[in-house]
Amino acid sequence: MESTFTFTAVFEKTEGWYVGFVEELPGANTQGKTLEETRENLRDAVELILISNRELTERDLVGKNVIREEISVDI
């Protein structure tokens, strides 16, 4: 099941590096020598965090009687 999510990325140029993070996802941060490299690194970080969170949740829910559904939030 593949989904597309949209997040807000924030980038800051520091001494020779770009640092990036996602406002809505604590822990999703990275750096790179160029802005494009930092963008790609951040996409990878977000993907890994979401996949890992999904796998950990699925493992923790094995054998439990749960309801799983998608929700939408407009901000």
C-alpha positions as CSV (number, residue, x, y, z in Angstrom):
1,M,0.0,0.0,0.0
2,E,1.7,3.2,-1.2
3,S,0.5,6.6,0.0
4,T,1.6,10.2,-0.7
5,F,2.1,12.5,2.2
6,T,2.9,16.2,2.1
7,F,5.1,17.8,4.8
8,T,6.7,21.1,5.4
9,A,10.5,21.0,5.1
10,V,12.6,23.8,6.6
11,F,16.2,24.3,5.3
12,E,18.9,26.5,6.8
13,K,22.3,27.2,5.3
14,T,25.1,27.0,7.8
15,E,28.9,27.0,7.3
16,G,29.3,24.9,4.2
17,W,26.2,22.7,4.9
18,Y,22.5,22.8,4.6
19,V,20.5,21.5,7.5
20,G,16.9,20.4,6.9
21,F,14.0,19.1,9.1
22,V,10.3,18.4,8.8
23,E,8.1,20.6,11.0
24,E,5.4,17.9,11.4
25,L,7.6,14.9,12.1
26,P,9.9,15.1,15.1
27,G,13.2,13.3,14.4
28,A,13.1,13.9,10.6
29,N,16.2,15.9,10.1
30,T,19.4,15.7,8.0
31,Q,22.1,17.7,6.3
32,G,23.9,17.9,3.0
33,K,26.5,19.8,1.0
34,T,23.8,21.2,-1.4
35,L,20.2,22.1,-1.0
36,E,19.2,19.3,-3.4
37,E,21.3,16.7,-1.5
38,T,19.6,17.8,1.7
39,R,16.1,17.5,0.1
40,E,16.9,14.0,-1.0
41,N,18.3,13.0,2.3
42,L,15.2,14.4,4.0
43,R,12.9,12.5,1.8
44,D,14.8,9.3,2.6
45,A,14.7,10.1,6.4
46,V,10.9,10.7,6.3
47,E,10.4,7.5,4.3
48,L,12.5,5.4,6.7
49,I,10.7,6.9,9.8
50,L,7.3,6.3,8.4
51,I,8.1,2.7,7.3
52,S,9.7,2.0,10.7
53,N,6.8,3.4,12.7
54,R,4.4,1.4,10.6
55,E,6.4,-1.9,11.1
56,L,6.7,-1.3,14.8
57,T,3.0,-0.6,15.2
58,E,2.0,-3.7,13.2
59,R,4.3,-5.8,15.3
60,D,2.9,-4.4,18.5
61,L,-0.7,-5.0,17.4
62,V,-0.3,-8.7,16.5
63,G,-3.1,-10.7,18.2
64,K,-5.0,-7.6,19.3
65,N,-8.5,-6.7,18.3
66,V,-8.1,-3.3,16.7
67,I,-9.7,-1.2,14.1
68,R,-7.4,0.4,11.6
69,E,-8.7,3.2,9.3
70,E,-7.4,6.2,7.4
71,I,-8.4,9.7,8.7
72,S,-8.1,13.1,7.0
73,V,-7.3,16.3,8.8
74,D,-7.6,19.8,7.2
75,I,-5.4,22.4,8.8
